[in-house]
Amino acid sequence: MSTPSRVRTGVTVLVLAYLAFVSLGLPDGLLGVGWPFISTDLTVRTEAVGLLLTSGTAGYLVSSVLAGFSIARLGVGWLLAGSTALASLALTGYASSPGLPMMIGCALLLGLGSGAIDAGLNAYAAGAFGPRQMNWIHACFGLGVAIGPLVMTTVLGYGLGWRWGYGVVATAQAVLALAFILTVRAWQRPAVPGRPDPDGGPAAPAGPVRIGATLALPAVWFGALTFAVYVGIEVAAGLWAFLLLTEDRGLSATVAGLCVSIYWGSLFAGRVVQGLVAERLGSRTVLLGSMYGMAAGSALVALPGPGWLAVLGLAVVGFGAAAVFPLLTLSTADRVGRRHADRTIGLQIGASGLGGALIPAALGLLIGRVSVAVLGPALLLLSLTMLALYWASNRRAARRPAQDG
């Protein structure tokens, strides 16, 4: 039976995990609303935002991969505390930047902090939480993205300027970092060599795991590619849907904008709903159903027809996509073994960032050369590729030696 102190600690950790994912989404929402004011204030061209995004993505990729390899040494609690403090420092730098060069450096720091938070929390959650909590903490990221524009809009509405928006979020990040420091011991995951896993799995072998042993597992790389393609689909659908609906399906800008919001809303709602369903039907069943749902929705987008058909397809893609990232992360240990899970999750998070940047950009080049009508067929092809990679990662996992744990 759990003691009251353990129950309180579990609730505290879960609440902090929710808040940390909200905080991950906040900066993304701030930049979208604040950039027109930032570019005017700093006297830079609108397209200069690409420099911030590139710098942030580079930091995110590096730290998310390294975090998976450093959790065992630092501990999840200290990794989260330090990374959140770094993100707070970066946002403070945004708020006080005299020019674009400093903001680019701060974007790199923010990416470093965000990537480590993302990888660290996912690695911890994959071993400590169930399907419901895993889906809900990822839903919190969408909540953070939605709150960010409201924060910036509010401070601008009061005439305080865009710097105050970043200052508010920086303060919230600092408070969260302090909370991680105060609860650092609660994030420990004690593991006794030779003892069975608490979920009934096989005993974990003693001794450290060589990095080369992790990197030698084919399931690690198939899993990373699955994440890259999945995030590429999610981002590309949201990025290019407006252009598809206005230029190819004849919807007005106002209606198309609302429909894009429906896509992102279905992603958020899907994570809330499927978090409950996954605990009843099983993570694997829901994950496969979600992937097939993404393919079905992409097929609807690919079909030539009225605008409502594409909107329905996008909503199905969003709802189906909702559970894929959380449940893929949750099942990482099943594919590669628990001893390799933290490192693999770090690689998966890094691959997801790379896929989210490269695949939508490649689709943009394709759309520019052909037409936006290729979006649907491209999403369908990518969805089928994702399914093939997932099956390959599970097939390789079945051949994994038993001693890999």
RAKALIN-V730183 format. One record per backbone hydrogen bond with DSSP energy under -0.5 kcal/mol. NH is the residue of the N-H (numbers start at 1). CO is the residue of the C=O. If there is no record, write none. Layout:
BEGIN
((NH,CO) (NH,CO))
END
This chain:
BEGIN
((7,3) (8,4) (9,5) (10,6) (11,7) (12,8) (13,9) (14,10) (15,11) (16,12) (17,13) (18,14) (19,15) (20,16) (21,17) (22,18) (23,19) (24,20) (25,21) (26,22) (27,23) (29,25) (30,26) (31,27) (32,28) (33,29) (34,30) (35,31) (37,34) (38,34) (39,35) (40,36) (41,37) (42,38) (43,39) (44,39) (48,45) (49,46) (50,47) (51,48) (52,48) (53,49) (54,50) (55,51) (56,52) (57,53) (58,54) (59,55) (60,56) (61,57) (62,58) (63,59) (64,60) (65,61) (66,62) (67,63) (68,64) (69,65) (69,66) (70,66) (70,67) (71,67) (73,70) (74,70) (75,71) (79,75) (80,76) (81,77) (82,78) (83,79) (84,80) (85,81) (86,82) (87,83) (88,84) (89,85) (90,86) (91,87) (92,88) (93,89) (94,90) (95,91) (96,92) (97,93) (97,94) (103,99) (104,100) (105,101) (106,102) (107,103) (108,104) (109,105) (110,106) (111,107) (112,108) (113,109) (114,110) (115,111) (116,112) (117,113) (118,114) (119,115) (120,116) (121,117) (122,118) (123,119) (124,120) (125,121) (126,122) (127,123) (127,124) (128,124) (129,125) (134,130) (135,131) (136,132) (137,133) (138,134) (139,135) (140,136) (141,137) (142,138) (143,139) (144,140) (145,141) (146,142) (147,143) (148,144) (149,145) (150,146) (151,147) (152,148) (153,149) (154,150) (155,151) (156,152) (157,153) (158,154) (159,156) (160,155) (164,161) (165,161) (165,162) (166,162) (167,163) (168,164) (169,165) (170,166) (171,167) (172,168) (173,169) (174,170) (175,171) (176,172) (177,173) (178,174) (179,175) (180,176) (181,177) (182,178) (183,179) (184,181) (186,183) (187,183) (187,184) (188,185) (193,191) (194,204) (195,192) (197,201) (197,202) (200,197) (204,195) (210,208) (214,210) (215,211) (216,212) (217,214) (218,216) (220,217) (221,217) (222,218) (223,219) (224,220) (225,221) (226,222) (227,223) (228,224) (229,225) (230,226) (231,227) (232,228) (233,229) (234,230) (235,231) (236,232) (237,233) (238,234) (239,235) (240,236) (241,237) (244,240) (245,241) (246,242) (247,243) (248,243) (248,244) (249,244) (251,245) (256,252) (257,253) (258,254) (259,255) (260,256) (261,257) (262,258) (263,259) (264,260) (265,261) (266,262) (267,263) (268,264) (269,265) (270,266) (271,267) (272,268) (273,269) (274,270) (275,271) (276,272) (276,273) (277,273) (278,274) (279,275) (280,276) (280,277) (281,277) (282,278) (286,282) (287,283) (288,284) (289,285) (290,286) (291,287) (292,288) (293,289) (294,290) (295,291) (296,292) (297,293) (298,294) (299,295) (300,296) (301,297) (302,298) (303,299) (309,306) (310,306) (311,307) (312,308) (313,309) (314,310) (315,311) (316,312) (317,313) (318,314) (319,315) (320,316) (321,317) (322,318) (323,320) (324,321) (325,321) (326,322) (327,323) (328,324) (329,325) (330,326) (331,327) (332,329) (335,331) (335,332) (336,332) (337,333) (338,405) (339,404) (340,337) (341,337) (341,338) (342,338) (344,340) (345,341) (346,342) (347,343) (348,344) (349,345) (350,346) (351,347) (352,348) (353,349) (354,350) (355,351) (356,352) (357,353) (357,354) (358,354) (359,355) (360,355) (361,357) (362,358) (363,359) (364,360) (365,361) (366,362) (367,363) (368,364) (369,365) (370,366) (374,371) (375,372) (377,373) (378,374) (379,375) (380,376) (381,377) (382,378) (383,379) (384,380) (385,381) (386,382) (387,383) (388,384) (389,385) (390,386) (391,387) (392,388) (393,389) (394,390) (395,391) (396,392) (397,393) (398,394) (399,395) (399,396) (400,397) (404,401) (405,402))
END
